[in-house]
Amino acid sequence: MKKMPAPLLVAIVGGSGAGKSWLAGRLQSILGNKAARLSLDDFYRDRPELTLPRRARINFDHPRAIDWPLLERVLRDCLAWRTTRVPQYDFKTHARLLRSRILRPKPLILVEGLWLLRNPELRRLFGTSIYIDCPAKVRLIRRQARDSSIRGRSVESVRRCFRDVVEPMNTRFVTPQARRAAILLKTPITGADVRRVAAQLLGELKKRVPGPKSD
């Protein structure tokens, strides 16, 4: 009996507002039931011992805000085809929801996040990687739209945070990862770009499927 190859983990990396979630969603729509999704955003550390005002002051644009051991455990579960539990994070309360979600691994698992390629041990878990290069002005506009409508932030607070925290952290921790990515995409990303990347991922997946034994 042939052993099923491990799922192909795909890291999708880029600055805040670069379009990581958008790209993961478009790729999943093309790949269909071959693909599942994970977001690094759900792995922010839970800090229930802190009051809401103190939690709101946490630097969420620094890698230390992430529960890396939990992320690695979930990724290793996926690589072993084990159904796993994924936390869900609420950015309005800066806390995890009480309920987690069940993730059943698929042949392709699209993982989006700011810092997936920084740590060598974690980086080795990914079969391939994508970096989205997007100008700061575009990312700020997108972040304003998202944080004001979904996360309850004022436009002024979003701008101030972007200038004082997001961009300095982006320069320090996010942009150096571009050189480690297998695929580099520059915005605006076209439909043709998405289809090309989807075809590349399917090609990578095909290489992992054992062929029939020769006589």
N, C-alpha and C positions, 0 to 999 in steps of 0.2 A: 504494500500500500504506500503510495507516494505521500510524503509529508507536505502539507500545505505551506507555501512560503509565507513569511511574516508580512503583515500589511506594510504598505509604503507610506511612511510618515513624511509629510510635506510641510516644511516651515515657510510661512508667509510673513515676512518681516518688513518693517518700515516705520517711519515716524507717526506720531499721533495725528490722525486725519489723512494719512497717506492713501487710504483706500483698501486696507487689508481685509476688512469684513466684506466690502463690496466685491472684491476679487474672489474671495472664498465662496461667496454666494453664487457668483456667476459660474465659477468652475463647477460647483456642486450641481447647478442646474443642467450643465452639459454632461457631467459624469454620471448623474442619476444615482441609482442604487449601488453603484460601485464606491461611492464616497460618503464619508462622515466628516463632521466638523468639530473642532475644539477651539476655544478662545482662551488665551492666557489671562484675559481680564477676569475670568471666573476663579482664578487661583490667587487673587490677592489675599494676603494673610488676614484672618479673622481676629479682630481685637475687641472682643466684647467687654473687656475690663476697662476700656476707655469710654469716656462720655462722648456724645456725638460731636460737640465742638472740638474736642481733642482729636477725634478720628478725622475730622474734616481738615485738620492741619498736617496730616501725614503727607509726606512727599510720595505721591503715587506714580511719579515719573522716575523713581529710582528703583533699580532692580531688587534692592533689599525688601521692597514692599510685597514681593511675591513669595508664596509658599512653594519653593522649588522642590523639596522632597515629595510633596503631594503630587505635583505635576509629573515628576519622574516616575512615580509609582503608577499613575494613570497611563502614561505613555508605554511603560513596560507591560502593563496589563494588555494594552492594545496590541503590542507586538507579539504577545503570546495568545492572541485571540480570546482573551478573557473579558467577559462582560464586566464593566466597571462603573463606579459611581463618580459623577463629576459635580463639584460644588457649583452653586449659583450665587453670584455676587450682586448686591444691590448698591448702586452708586449714589442713591439718594440718602441712604442711611450709613453708607460706608461699612457695610457688614454683610456677612453671608446670610442667605436665606436659610430657613430651617430645613427646607426640602432640597435634596440633591436630585440630579437627573441620571437616568440610566443610559450608558453608552454601550452599544453593541458594535464591536469593531467591523469595519468594512475593508475591502482590499486597499482603498486609498483613504488616508485620514488627513484632512487639511487642518493644520494648526496655525492660527494667526496670533501674532504677539510682537511686542516691542523688542524683546531681548533673547529670542530663542537661539541665536547663533553665538552668543558671548561665551558660554561655558563649553569647553572642549568635550567633556563627558556627555553633556546633554546633546551637543551638536552631532555627536556620532550616532545618536538614535535616529536621526532623520536621513531618509534615503535621498532626498533632494531638497533644494531650498530656493526661495524667490525673494528678492529684495525690490521694494517699490520706492523709486526715487521721485519725490514730490516736493515742489517748492514750499517754503514756509508760509508764504501768503495764501496759497491754496489750502494748506492744512489748517491754518487759523480760521478761514472762512467756514470750512467743514466742521471744525471743532465747535465754533460758535453755534452753528445750526444744531448740532447734536446735543451739546450740553445745555443749551437754553430750552430746548423742546422736550428732551428726554430725561435729563438729569437735574432739572430745576435750577440751573445756574443763571445769574444775570450776565448780560453781554459784557459789561465792564469787568466783572470778576474773571470771566473766561479770558479776556484780552490780557489782563494783568498777570494771571497765572501762566499764560502762554509765554509772555515776555520774560517773566522773572524765574520761572521754573521749567516749563516744558522745553523751550528751545535750548537752554544751557544743558539740560539733561540729555536732550536729543543729540547735541553735538558731542557730548562726552560718551554716551553709551550706545546710541542707536546707529548713527551714520558709519562708525567704523566697521559695522557688520557687513556693509555692502560688498567688501572685497571677498567675503567668505561665501557669498551666495552663488549658486550654480546658474541662476537665471536673474537677470537685471531688467526690470521694467521701468520705463520713464513715463510719467503722466504727461498728457492724457492717455489712458490705456484704451485702446480701441477694441471693438468686437473681434477684429481679426487677431489682435494680440491675445485675447482670452482663448480663442479657439486654437491658436498655435500652442499656447501653454498646455491646454487640455490634451491636445494631441501628443505633446511631449510626455506628459504624465502617463497617458495610456501606453505610450511606447516603453516607458520605464517599467510600468506594471507588467507588460507582456514579457519583458526580459526575465522577470522573476518567476514566471509560471513554468514549471518543468515540462519539457517536451516529452513525447512518447519515447520509450526505450527502443534502441535499435536492436535488430536481431543479431 
